[in-house]
Amino acid sequence: MRTPSEIVELMMSNDRFSNWLGVEIVELLRGRCILRIKVGDKFLNGFNIAHGGIAYSLADSCLAFASNSNGFKAVTINTSFSYFKKVNKEDTLTAISTEESLSKKIAVYSIYILNQDNDKVALMNGTVSISNIEW
């Protein structure tokens, strides 16, 4: 079975969106992932704060990498997302996943998004369907 790093390296090689976001992999273990991005001009909305899709996309990538790092191909089947605090230009966002439940077919994750001051700015809860196809 491939290591989490090998799996995510394969995923990133075809993941144009995570690459466009400038995702930095901080930590990667089976069922766990920490990612980081810097909020730049291209991420701002009409209110001159980060578009909500940026935090969501970071969390979505974190969910994908964490859930696939267990060695089997997994895809998201449900998410919920809550915003707690606005995100400004030049903020550094860190996504931290926690595997809440894992079975052969389904896994549930919580992904917190923190800013550079360690303030929680958002939370994603995600459920993935796990296939029997190994990476």
Order of alpha helices (4+ residues) and beta strands (2+ residues): alpha-alpha-beta-beta-alpha-beta-beta-beta-beta
